[in-house]
Amino acid sequence: MTAPLTPPPPPHERSAQDAWQPPAAPGSQHAEYAEGAGHGWYGQDGPGMKTEVREAAVISLAVALGGVLLGVLWWWLAPHVPLVGDVVEGNWVVYLKDTEGEQAVGVDGTFTLLALGFGVVSALVVFLLRRRGGVPLVVGLAVGGLLGSLLAWRLGVWLGPAEDVIARARDVGRGVTFSAPLKLGAKGALLAWPLAALVLHLGLTALFGPRDPEPEFSEGPYQAPPAA
């Protein structure tokens, strides 16, 4: 008569010896994952916050300088608003020559369309130069677009006709048509550049930006319990 065999433990229960595992050997897959666990998702890490902030500041400055070109194009392409000066009771007055004209709307529209184009170009260039993206980069791009719009606005006004329309009317004479100062009536157009750059850059990053690799978990081969 033989002694009964001790039944093996259930497959899902682990003994105290199996619960502890020695540290992985250097160079193994488990060691590489453990070393990379503190460096972002699945071992992926950006260049560092200081580097990202520095790059964002450079991009913001470069984008803002593009406002010089935007201001020149706006001054060159915007339609002229015709004015006429007259003398009423010994005082000079200035009024629109064509009260039903849409030149003033065209001035705002020209700036908005140009700003949208500059936003698209700046977002595309920044994405091609640095595909990873990041919060500092996006903020720098948006700030640069806003500064560029402000610079373009003030530069276009400075390049355009003089803002003193009474003095201009006296110079050209009574009843002579002259151009009104370049004016941006809809100040919301200043947001066209940063918003276009922000939306397009985020879209490009979501569609074509780098992806974090899927985590790789490897376990030892499953051993069936010994037969009774």
VOLOZA-714257 format. One record per atom (N, C-alpha, C, CB): residue in three letters; x, y, z. Coordinates in pm, whole numbers, plus 50000, padded with zeros to 5 digits. Atoms other than C-alpha are relative to their C-alpha. Glycine has a CB too. Layout:
N
AlaXYZ/...
***
This chain:
228
Met500864988050000/Met500005000050000/Met500895012350000/Met499035000150123/Thr499164987850016/Thr501535033049888/Thr499335011950063/Thr500285002949852/Ala500544987849939/Ala501165067250053/Ala499365008849895/Ala501115007850073/Pro500684991450100/Pro498785091349885/Pro500935011449957/Pro498675005850056/Leu499194989050054/Leu500435117049660/Leu499425013450043/Leu500084999149846/Thr500454986549963/Thr500295153349767/Thr499545007449876/Thr501135008050071/Pro500494993250123/Pro498145172549519/Pro500795012749976/Pro498485003450012/Pro499234987750031/Pro499975200749337/Pro499155012350028/Pro500465000049851/Pro500754987649977/Pro499015236849412/Pro499285004549875/Pro500935011150049/Pro500724994950120/Pro496485253549183/Pro500935008349913/Pro498775008750042/Pro499084992850091/Pro498085269348873/Pro500025014850024/Pro499624997449856/His500044985549983/His497005304748970/His500625004650129/His498595004849993/Glu499374996249875/Glu498595303649315/Glu501504999449984/Glu499544990950114/Arg498554999350010/Arg502225313549342/Arg500574998550140/Arg500465013449934/Ser499365002249872/Ser504465302049620/Ser500825012050039/Ser500874987549997/Ala499174988849952/Ala506575325549831/Ala501305000849924/Ala500284998650148/Gln498744999850076/Gln509625315049634/Gln499815006049863/Gln500564985849987/Asp500254994350133/Asp508015323749302/Asp499675014750006/Asp498884992549931/Ala500404986049991/Ala506785357449432/Ala501205009349991/Ala499255002650128/Trp498794991650009/Trp510355370349459/Trp500794996149878/Trp500884998750127/Gln499205002450119/Gln512355373749141/Gln501285007950012/Gln499245003849871/Pro498724992749994/Pro516025383249125/Pro500015011149898/Pro501204990549976/Pro499934988950096/Pro516895415748951/Pro500484995349865/Pro500935011050052/Ala499665004050136/Ala517165413348577/Ala501455003149971/Ala499105006949899/Ala498604998150036/Ala520595409848430/Ala500155012249911/Ala500554987649930/Pro499784988250088/Pro522075441148266/Pro499944996149854/Pro501345006850030/Gly500105002550143/Gly521265442847898/Gly498804991949959/Gly501194993249954/Ser501175007850035/Ser518165421247919/Ser498835009249970/Ser499644990350112/Gln501174992150036/Gln514755432447798/Gln499335005950122/Gln499014991649922/His500624995049878/His513375435448153/His500825011350061/His499844988850101/Ala499154989349945/Ala516365456248261/Ala499845012849921/Ala501464995750001/Glu500164988050083/Glu515935480147966/Glu498685006950031/Glu500074996349850/Tyr501294993849970/Tyr512265485348048/Tyr500015006550139/Tyr498874989649992/Ala499934994449866/Ala513015490648417/Ala500805012950002/Ala500604990050097/Glu499204987850004/Glu515705516248338/Glu499265011449933/Glu501304997449928/Gly500724989650072/Gly513415534948098/Gly498695003850064/Gly499754995649862/Ala501304997149940/Ala510435535048332/Ala499955014050057/Ala499694990050108/Gly500004986649942/Gly511495568048486/Gly500255010949901/Gly501025000850106/His499704990050103/His512005585948156/His498835001849906/His501254996049922/Gly501164997550085/Gly508485592548029/Gly499294987049969/Gly500425006849870/Trp500805011850034/Trp506015568747875/Trp500854990149924/Trp498775004049917/Tyr499335011150064/Tyr507625535747789/Tyr501435003549959/Tyr499224995549879/Gly498614996750027/Gly511085550247804/Gly500195011449905/Gly500704988249947/Gln499874988950095/Gln510315578847562/Gln500005013150078/Gln498854999749895/Asp499904987349931/Asp511325613347676/Asp500385010749900/Asp501014999450116/Gly499684988850088/Gly511555647447510/Gly501385005450031/Gly498965011050013/Pro498674994449978/Pro514625669447501/Pro500185006650135/Pro500325009949893/Gly499894993349871/Gly513845684047844/Gly499255013149998/Gly501465002350037/Met500834988049994/Met511745713047965/Met500805012549966/Met499395001450138/Lys499214988150029/Lys514575738447951/Lys500275001449850/Lys501324999550075/Thr499764999650144/Thr515405729147594/Thr498735003549923/Thr500554986649950/Glu501264996950068/Glu511745730147492/Glu499625014750015/Glu498884991150053/Val500304985849979/Val511265764547647/Val500925008749915/Val500125003750149/Arg499064992350082/Arg514395777147471/Arg499614999549853/Arg501434994650018/Glu500435001250138/Glu513215763647137/Glu498715007749975/Glu499804985349963/Ala501264992650016/Ala509755778447193/Ala500265014949992/Ala499054996950116/Ala499694985750006/Ala511265812847259/Ala500605003849865/Ala500985003750113/Val499414997250132/Val513315811046938/Val498934999849892/Val501114989749966/Ile501085000850099/Ile510275800046737/Ile499075011950012/Ile499224986950017/Ser500884988549980/Ser508145827446890/Ser500605012649939/Ser499735002250148/Leu499344988250056/Leu510695853946793/Leu500044999449847/Leu501425001350055/Ala499935001350146/Ala511135840346440/Ala498635002149935/Ala500554986249962/Val501354998250056/Val507375838646381/Val499575014550009/Val498984991050074/Ala500394985949983/Ala506865873746520/Ala500665008949895/Ala500375004850139/Leu499334991850101/Leu509435887746277/Leu499344998849863/Leu501474995949990/Gly500755001150125/Gly507275874545995/Gly498925010649988/Gly499394986449989/Gly500974989250006/Gly504895902546087/Gly500455011749915/Gly499685004850137/Val499504989350086/Val507155926445899/Val499524997849856/Val501565000650005/Leu500475003150135/Leu506345908845572/Leu498495001249989/Leu500444986049959/Leu501464998850002/Leu502655907045662/Leu499585014649994/Leu499394993250123/Gly500364985850002/Gly502535944345731/Gly500245006449865/Gly500785007350104/Val499714994450133/Val504175952745400/Val498984995349897/Val501424996049954/Leu501005005250095/Leu501815929945206/Leu498635006150024/Leu499914984750011/Trp501294993849971/Trp498795944145383/Trp499955014349947/Trp499724999950152/Trp499954986250051/Trp499845979745303/Trp499965000249847/Trp501285007050049/Trp499935000250146/Trp500475969944939/Trp498704995149937/Trp501164991249956/Leu501165006450062/Leu497375948744874/Leu498655005450047/Leu500054985450024/Ala501294995249948/Ala494695965645086/Ala499435010849911/Ala500175005250144/Pro500624989550083/Pro492205986844893/Pro500055013650070/Pro498544996349967/His499974986449947/His492286024544938/His498585005150021/His500795009449905/Val501304994149968/Val489366041945104/Val500055014849959/Val499664998450153/Pro499934986150047/Pro488706074644915/Pro499285009750093/Pro499415000949860/Leu500574989249919/Leu488076106345115/Leu500025013049920/Leu500795001650133/Val500094986950065/Val487146141545011/Val499905010650110/Val498785000949901/Gly500064989249903/Gly487736173645203/Gly499185011849946/Gly501405004650036/Asp500804988450039/Asp485466204245200/Asp500035010150116/Asp498524995749966/Val500034989349900/Val485076237245383/Val498555003450027/Val500805012649953/Val501364997049959/Val481856242345577/Val500085010450111/Val499234987150047/Glu500014988949903/Glu481396275845755/Glu501415002950052/Glu499064996850117/Gly498624996549966/Gly485126281845749/Gly500794988850064/Gly500005011550090/Asn499305011249939/Asn486016247745892/Asn500124988549900/Asn499284995250129/Trp499795011450090/Trp487506218245706/Trp499314987750057/Trp501514997449979/Val500635012849964/Val485496186145710/Val500414989649895/Val498435001350008/Val499605011250088/Val486356152245562/Val498924989450007/Val501404994050042/Tyr501035010350006/Tyr483886126245448/Tyr500344990049891/Tyr498615006249975/Leu499785010450100/Leu483776094445243/Leu499485004449864/Leu499334986850042/Lys500454996650135/Lys483596099744871/Lys498914990549954/Lys501174999649903/Asp501005010050038/Asp481646067544820/Asp499454994050129/Asp500614988949906/Thr500565004549873/Thr479376061845118/Thr499554985449996/Thr498845008750038/Glu500425014050012/Glu478266027944983/Glu501144990949961/Glu498884998849897/Gly498855008250036/Gly481756015744907/Gly500354989950108/Gly501205008849972/Glu499625010649908/Glu483145984345066/Glu501514999350017/Glu499464986649950/Gln498555000349988/Gln486785994345070/Gln500464997650144/Gln500595013149949/Ala499615002049860/Ala486895995845450/Ala499894985350041/Ala499125008650093/Val500125014349973/Val485615960145470/Val501114992249932/Val498624994849955/Gly498925006550072/Gly488185950245210/Gly501335001250071/Gly500125005649862/Val498754998349925/Val490975964145427/Val500104989450110/Val500095014350062/Asp500015010249895/Asp489975941645717/Asp500094985949942/Asp498745001350085/Gly499975013250062/Gly489395912045487/Gly501384996549946/Gly499004999349889/Thr498665002750050/Thr492805915745326/Thr500954996150112/Thr500555012349927/Phe499145003449887/Phe494525915545662/Phe499674986050053/Phe499845010450113/Thr500395013149946/Thr492515885245779/Thr500484988749911/Thr498494999350016/Leu499575010650091/Leu493245864645467/Leu501524998250002/Leu499545002949859/Leu498545001049994/Leu496935872945476/Leu500454993750132/Leu500635013949984/Ala499635005649871/Ala497105864745848/Ala499724985050005/Ala499255007150112/Leu500295014350004/Leu495425831145790/Leu501074992649920/Leu498624997449939/Gly498945006250078/Gly497965823245519/Gly501314999250076/Gly500215007649872/Phe498775000249921/Phe500855832745746/Phe499894989850113/Phe500305014050057/Gly500175010149896/Gly499385810846020/Gly500214985949947/Gly498635001150061/Val499835013250061/Val499235780845786/Val501474997349971/Val499174998949870/Val498605001950036/Val502795785945662/Val500874998250124/Val500515011949918/Ser499175001049880/Ser504285791346008/Ser499774986750071/Ser499695011650095/Ala500275012949935/Ala502535760546151/Ala500644988649924/Ala498504997750012/Leu499415010650081/Leu503715738945862/Leu501524999850014/Leu499615001849852/Val498554999449987/Val507305750945886/Val500454995150137/Val500505014349975/Val499635004349865/Val507455746146262/Val499804985050016/Val499175007650106/Phe500235014449989/Phe505975711146234/Phe501084992149926/Phe498624996449945/Leu498975007150075/Leu508485700945968/Leu501355000850070/Leu500105005749860/Leu498724998749929/Leu511365714046179/Leu500034991950129/Leu500295014750030/Arg500045007249873/Arg510215697646501/Arg498674992950012/Arg500235009750120/Arg501245007550008/Arg507625670346473/Arg499464995950136/Arg500194987949916/Arg500465005249871/Arg507465660746840/Arg498935008650062/Arg501174998850095/Gly501004991249940/Gly505435691146942/Gly500335002950145/Gly498624993849989/Gly499814996849859/Gly504935699047308/Gly499295013050035/Gly501485001150033/Val500744988149956/Val503125725147514/Val500815012849980/Val499624998650147/Pro499244987550023/Pro505975751147511/Pro500075003949853/Pro501414998750055/Leu499924996950143/Leu506275748247134/Leu498705005849949/Leu500364987449919/Val501304995050046/Val502555753247075/Val499745014050055/Val498874990450044/Val500174986749942/Val502455782747315/Val500895010249930/Val500314999850151/Gly499104990950070/Gly505485798347148/Gly499515003449860/Gly501374993949991/Leu500544997550134/Leu503885794446806/Leu498825009650005/Leu499584986949934/Ala501164991249988/Ala500645810846920/Ala500425014250040/Ala499024994350102/Val499544986749958/Val502445839347098/Val500725007149886/Val500944998950121/Gly499324993950115/Gly504655845246796/Gly499035004949894/Gly500954990149939/Gly501004995550096/Gly501615846946569/Gly499285012650044/Gly499004989149976/Leu500674988049950/Leu499915872346793/Leu500925012249993/Leu499534997850145/Leu499054988950008/Leu503045893946817/Leu500225004249855/Leu501354996250065/Gly499844996850142/Gly503475891446440/Gly498825007949945/Gly500194987449920/Ser501174992650044/Ser499915903346385/Ser500035014450050/Ser498724993150047/Leu499904986549945/Leu500415933046616/Leu501065008149926/Leu500324999550150/Leu498954993050073/Leu503655941846441/Leu499555003749860/Leu501254991549993/Ala500494997250135/Ala502035939146098/Ala498985011250000/Ala499384987449938/Trp501034989649990/Trp499115960946205/Trp500645013850015/Trp499064997350117/Arg499394987149977/Arg501265989046339/Arg500915004249883/Arg500804999850130/Leu499144996650114/Leu503715986946048/Leu499185004449880/Leu500874988149962/Gly500864995950110/Gly500915988645791/Gly499435013850019/Gly498894990149981/Val500514986549972/Val499426019145961/Val501095010449981/Val499435000850143/Trp498894990650013/Trp502836035545968/Trp500385002249853/Trp501224994950078/Leu499674998750141/Leu503496028445599/Leu498885006749921/Leu500284986449941/Gly501134994550073/Gly500026039745493/Gly499955015250005/Gly498734994450054/Pro500164985350000/Pro498736075345443/Pro499985005750141/Pro498715003849928/Ala499964993249872/Ala499026100745720/Ala498654999250070/Ala500425014749982/Glu501235001449923/Glu496496097746000/Glu499295013450020/Glu500304993850134/Asp500624986949985/Asp495806135146013/Asp499285003449869/Asp501065011150037/Val500734998450126/Val493086136345747/Val499685014849973/Val498714991850003/Ile500284985850021/Ile492336173445802/Ile501195006849934/Ile499655006950133/Ala498804994250061/Ala495916183045727/Ala500184994949858/Ala501254996850084/Arg499895005650135/Arg495886159945427/Arg499015006749906/Arg499784984950002/Ala500994993450084/Ala492686175645294/Ala500425014249965/Ala498645000250069/Arg499514986450029/Arg494196210345324/Arg501134999749898/Arg500475006850128/Asp498885000850094/Asp497286199045136/Asp499544997349858/Asp500984989050044/Val500425003650136/Val495456183644841/Val498985010049945/Val499404986049999/Gly500964990250048/Gly492746210344825/Gly498574995450014/Gly500295003449857/Arg501425002649984/Arg489016212744844/Arg499454991749884/Arg499235013150011/Gly500645008550101/Gly487086185344662/Gly500924990149933/Gly499405008449897/Val499055009450061/Val490216165344575/Val499994987050081/Val501455006249996/Thr500055013149935/Thr490096128044649/Thr501394995950048/Thr499444989349903/Phe498755005549947/Phe492786113144870/Phe499664987550081/Phe500765010550087/Ser500205012949932/Ser493266080045051/Ser499965001850152/Ser501104990149962/Ala500114999849854/Ala492236074445410/Ala501154992250061/Ala498664994150046/Pro498955007949933/Pro494746061345664/Pro499644985350004/Pro500235005250143/Leu500225014449991/Leu495176023945673/Leu499564996750141/Leu501294992049961/Lys500595002349868/Lys492976012645958/Lys499424986050006/Lys498905010550031/Leu500565013349977/Leu492045978846100/Leu498785001550089/Leu501054990350064/Gly501234997949925/Gly488425981746203/Gly499654988350089/Gly498885002649907/Ala500325012149923/Ala487895945746318/Ala501264995050069/Ala499394988849909/Lys498795004149928/Lys490525939946586/Lys500074984950019/Lys500055006950136/Gly499965014549991/Gly489525903446597/Gly500864993649892/Gly498624994449992/Ala499135005350104/Ala491535899146277/Ala501414997350051/Ala500065009649882/Leu498675002449943/Leu494645900346496/Leu500164985750050/Leu500275009850114/Leu499955013849951/Leu493755865346620/Leu500014989749888/Leu498824997350091/Ala500065009650111/Ala493585849946273/Ala501294992149988/Ala499715007349869/Trp498715006850012/Trp497305842046259/Trp500224989850112/Trp501145010250000/Pro499745010049896/Pro497725825746603/Pro499014988650002/Pro500015006650134/Leu500985010749998/Leu494475806346581/Leu500234990249885/Leu498595005649993/Ala499745008950113/Ala495235792746234/Ala501244991550024/Ala500165008149871/Ala498765007549972/Ala498765782946339/Ala499774989550107/Ala501125009650044/Leu500245009349890/Leu497535766646659/Leu499194988049954/Leu499275007050114/Val500885010950043/Val494755746146499/Val500734990849902/Val498725005549935/Leu499345008350100/Leu496845734446204/Leu501154992050061/Leu500535008849885/His498885007249940/His499885725346413/His499514988450086/His500865009550084/Leu500555010849920/Leu497795705146657/Leu499454988849912/Leu498915005350092/Gly500505010150091/Gly496115687546367/Gly501104991949935/Gly499155006349894/Leu498875007250059/Leu499415678946199/Leu500684991050101/Leu501005009949942/Thr499375008249897/Thr500855666446525/Thr499164987650031/Thr500235008150127/Ala500875011449971/Ala497825644446589/Ala499994989849887/Ala498585004850025/Leu500075009050114/Leu497875629746237/Leu501354993949965/Leu499455007349880/Phe498705004550051/Phe501585627246154/Phe501115000650104/Phe500385008349881/Gly498974999349898/Gly503415632146483/Gly500454986150044/Gly499495007850119/Pro499495013049953/Pro505485604346646/Pro499064993950102/Pro501415001550060/Arg500835007449906/Arg503675577746843/Arg500884993150103/Arg499114989749926/Asp499295007549898/Asp504785562647171/Asp499844985149972/Asp499475003550142/Pro500105014450029/Pro505605525847123/Pro499174992950106/Pro501394993649991/Glu500785007949907/Glu503365499947280/Glu500924992950098/Glu499124989849924/Pro499145007049903/Pro504745484647601/Pro500124985349966/Pro499465001750142/Glu499735014050027/Glu506315450447561/Glu500194992850133/Glu501244998349908/Phe499925007949878/Phe505705426147845/Phe500294985649959/Phe498675001050083/Ser499645013950029/Ser507415392247829/Ser499964991950129/Ser501424999049934/Glu500095008749885/Glu506635364348070/Glu500624986549964/Glu498544998350045/Gly499405013150021/Gly508275330948114/Gly498984990149947/Gly500604994850128/Pro500935010150055/Pro506805299947952/Pro499144994050110/Pro500774988849928/Tyr500945005749904/Tyr503795285448126/Tyr500314985250017/Tyr498515002249953/Gln499715013949971/Gln504495252448294/Gln498744993550056/Gln501194998750098/Ala501175007449953/Ala501685227948336/Ala500314992950129/Ala499534990049897/Pro499755007249876/Pro501305212648681/Pro500264985049973/Pro498805001750097/Pro499725014550021/Pro502675177248717/Pro498754991750018/Pro501094995050097/Ala501165009149992/Ala500215149148668/Ala499994993150134/Ala500034989649886/Ala500145006749871/Ala498855132848980/Ala500494985749991/Ala498565000350048/
***
